[in-house]
Amino acid sequence: MVDLRSDTLTMPDYPMLETILTARLGDDGRTDAKGRGEDPTINRLEDMAAALVGKEAAILMPTGTFGNTIAVMTHCHAGQTVLVDEEQHMLLTEKFAFEQDLGRLTPVCYHQDSRHMPDPDELDKLLTESGASLICLENSHNFSGGYCIDLPTMAAIRKVADRHGVPIHMDGARLFHAAAHLHTTVKQVCQYVDTVMFCVSKGLGAPVGSLLCGTEAFCAKARANRKLFGGVMRQAGVVAAPAIYALEHNVERLTEDIENAQYVHQQLSGKLHKVRLQEEVQTNILMLNLTDAGILADEFCKRAKERGLLIRPIRNQYRVRLVFYKGITRKDAEEAAAILLALDSEL
């Protein structure tokens, strides 16, 4: 069975798991005057993460959802307005910040342009009209099909934010894939944002965890909010050690995921009669559009499973997502392409 439902399905290899056995541990919930906990392995990971993205500090979070939520609730107060992409993961599936019984923030939605990026002019207009307190970006963008915001556009958005005196938070769950596509470093991407969250449990292949990065002052507030939200972990060096291994060993291999996704796209391009492909694969995600296929996503995924391919509907009943990750080989990609061609021929 070829399983392309999500890159959260990555499994830690033995060398990664071995790091847990020798990790130095402490109580991360017991902090010093600077707000740092007593787990030396967590502290090492946080310092490493901050340096990688070019920020002053970082905080280990149990999940990306938790990291994004803490970031937004630290930047904003209940009742304030936030600019978010209309298909941003934070808005559509994480939700807490925008639930009126919970975070009580008001979303104002912007749209992607023809390049699948935010339009800085639209952001400027919406900031003027709404008086929003924060801009939220997603890079790469999950529900669009893994498209990335390039550096010139990031720089233009930064200028807009500065004119309005508004900070930028970036959901960088798949930040390292975005940097690989853009042929740059994560530090170069993150120079245009105030805070960023990235996951180590997706393409990077660690079992658990995400990092929220920003200034020391911001992270001090976010660390206090993490405690209020119940996110403090104790001897979580057992989580941090595999994350350190992932950052040291699994970044360069992310190009394999992109190449496998692009391979499937190439094998399907011009050969499908009913199913439509996104026009370009930039990272490790490939979206299928079933609008003209005469079949709903659930049924399409059911038929794929019967042939040995696990994929999943995403966002609505006409879209299906494939995600490539560590453990998926070129042979798996070949099998996936063959199954999709066969399914399309039967529609």
N, C-alpha and C positions, 0 to 999 in steps of 0.2 A: 504493500500500500504506500503510495506517495502522498504525504500529508503536507499540503500547502495552505492550511487554514490560517496560520499566523507564525511570525518569527518568535513569538513567546514560547514556541515548542522546542526551541534549542535546548539541548541537554548538556550539562557540564561533563567534560572528559575527565579521565582519571588524574592527570597532572593538576588540573584546576581543583578537584576535590581534595587532593593531597595538601593543598595550602591551608585547609581548615585545621589539619592536625597539628600544625606548627605555629598557628596564628597566636600572637600575644593578645590576651583578652583583658578587659576591664569593664567597669560599669559606665556605659556611655551616658546614663541618666544623671550621674553625679558630676556636675560641672565645676570648673574653676572660675576665677574672676573674669576670664575672657570668654566664658561660656563653652569652653571645650570640655568634652567628657573624658573619662579615664580609660577608655579603650584605645590603646595605641595603634591598633590596626585600622580602626575607623578613622582616627586622626590622620594616619598616613594616606588613606584613600581620599579623604576630603581635601588634603593639601595637594594631592596629585590631580584631582579633578579640577580644582580651582586653577592650578597652573596650566592645565591643558586648554581650558576655555578662556584664559586670560582674565580671571576675576580674582578678587581678594580672598574670598572664602567660599566654602561649600558645606552642605549638610547632607548626610546620608538619609534618604527617605525610604520607607518600605516599598512604595510603588510610585509609578509616574503620576497616577491620578492624585495621590496624596501630595506629591511634590508640586504639581500644578495648582492644586487647591490652596495649599499653604502659601504659595507665591502670590496668587491673586488676592487672597484674604489679607496678606501682609501689605501689599501695595495699596489696597482699597479699604474703605469702610462700607458697611451695609448701607444700601440706598444709592451708592454711586453708580455711574455708568461706565461700561467697558466696551471697547471696540473689539469684536471677534469676527473671524471669518464665518460665513453662513453655514459652512460645513466643517467647522473646526471641531476636532475631537473633544476638546474641553467643553464646548457648548452642547454637543449632541449626546455624548455618552457619559462624561464625567459629572456634569450638571450641578454639583453641590453649590458652587458659588452663585449660580443663577436661579436656584430654587427659592421661591418666595417664603417658604417656611424655614429655610436654612441660611444660605449665604446672603440672600436678598440683594444681589447686584443686578443691575439692569443691562442686558446685552443690546448693543447696537451693531447690526451685522453689515459687514462690507463683503465685496464679491471678488472673485478672481477675474483677472483680465484674460485676453486670448492666449497669453503665455502661461496661464495657470499661476499667476502671482498676484499679490495685492497691488492695487493701483494707488500710488502715493497721492495723486490728486483727489481721489475719492476719500482717502483717509483724512486729508486736509479738510475737505468739505464737511465730512461727518464730525470731525473734532470741533469745527466751528459751530455746527448746528446743535450738537449734543452736549458739549462741555465735558466729554468723557475724561476719566481720570487715568486710563491705562489703555495701551494698545497691546493686544495679544496676537502673536504670530505662531505659525506652525511650520517647521522646516526640518525634514521634508513633510509634505502634507499627505496624511493617510488617505482620506476619503476621495481625494482627487486622483489617486493612483501613484502616490509617491513623488509627485513633482516638487521641485526645489525653488526657493527664492534665491536668485543670484546676488552677487555682492553689490553691483551697481544699484539694484532695487533696494537691497537692505540699506545702503548708504542714503538713498533718497528718502526712505521711510524714517531714518534717523533724523534727517534734517526737518522733516515735517513734525516729528515728535518734539524736537528741540524748540521749534517755533511756538509750539503750544505749551511747552513746559510739562510734557507728559512722558512718563517712563514707558519702556517696552519690555514685556515678558515674552520669551519664546519657549514654546513647547518643542523641545528638541529630542523627543523620544527616540527618533532615528537620525539624530544630528550627524553621526559619524558616516552614515550612508550618504547624507546630503553633501558633506565635505568631500567624500570620495567622488561623487558625480561632478562637483564643481572644481575638482582638481586643486583643492586648497586645504587649509587646516581648519579645525574647529575653532581655533582662536581667531582666525580671520573672519569667520562667519559671526562669531559672538561679540566681536568688537562693537557691533552696531546696536546691541541690546543691553539693557540694564541687568536683567536676570535671565537665566536659562535653566531648564530642567532637561537632563538626558537620562535615558534608561541604560542599564547594563544588562538587563534580563531579556533583551530582544536580540538583535543581530550580534551583539558582543558576546552573548552566550553564557553569562553568569546566571545562577539560579534565581537570584532575588536582588531587587534594589534599584534605586534611582538617585541621582545627585541634583540638588538645587544649588545654584551658584550665583553669587552676586557680591556686593560690597560687604565689608565686615559689619557695618551698621545694619544693613538689611538682613544679613544672616543671623545676627543677634536677635532681631525681632522675630524672624521666621522660626528660629530655634525655640523661642518662647511659645509661639503659636503651635509648633509641632507638639509640644508638651500638652497644651490645652486640648488639642485634638486627639490626644492619646497615641501619638506616634513615636514616643520615646522607646528605644530598644535598649536592652541591657548589654550582655556580652555579644553584641552583634558583629564583633570581629569575625565571627564565623560566616557572616554575610559579606563583610568587607574584603576578606582575603580572596575569595573567588573573583570579586569585582576588580581588585588590583591585578590579578592574573589576566583577566579579560582585557583590561586596558593596556597591559604590557605585551600581550600575545595575539589578540584577536582583531586588532584594528585593520591591519593591512589586508587581511583575508576578506574583508567586506566587499572588495571588488569582485570576488567570486559570485556572491549573491546577485550583484548587478548584472554580471555577464550571463548568469543562468536565466535571469528574468528576461534579458534582452534576447537570448537565444530562443526562448519559447515565443517571444513576440515575432522574431524573424521567421520562425518555422510556420507561424499562423498567418502572417501578413500576406494578403492576396489570395489566400486559400480558403478562407471562411466565407460561407454563402449567407448565413443568417446571423451569426454572432458577430458583434462589432468589437474591435479592439481600441484601446486608447491609442492616440496617434504616436506616442513616443514613450519608451520606458527609460526613466532616468535613474531610478534606484532599485529597490528589491521588491517592488509591488507592481502587479499587472492587473488591471481591471477589465472585465468583460461586460459588455452592454447587451442585454437580451431584449431590448425594446421591440425589435423587429423579428425576433426569433420564434415567436409563437409559443413560448414556454416561460414559466415563471422560475425565478432563481432557485426556490426550494426544490422544485422538480428536477431542474438541471443538475443541481448538486447531488441529488439522490441518484440520478443516472450515472454521474461521474463516479460516485462511490461504488456503484455496482461494477464498474470497470477497473477500480483500483486507484482512484484519485479522490482525495479528500480536499474539498474547497468549500467556501462558505458565502452565503449571501451577505451583502454589505449595504447598509443604508436604506435600500428599498427592494421591491420585489423583482426588479429588472437588472440588478447589478451584482456581479460576483467578483470576489477578490482572490488573487493568488499571491502568496508571499513566499519569497525564497530566503533561505537562512542556512546557518552552519549545520551540516549534516545532510543537506540536499545536494546531490551530486549531479554532474552533467547527464548521467544515465537517467536519473530521476526526471530531469528536465525534458529529456527526449521522450520518456514514457508519458509525461503530462501532455506534451504537445500532440503526441499520437492519439491519446484519448480524447482530447478536445476536438481534433480534426474529425475523428470518428463520430462523436456526438453531434457535431455541426452537420455532418453529411446525412444524419438521420432526421433532421428537423424539417 
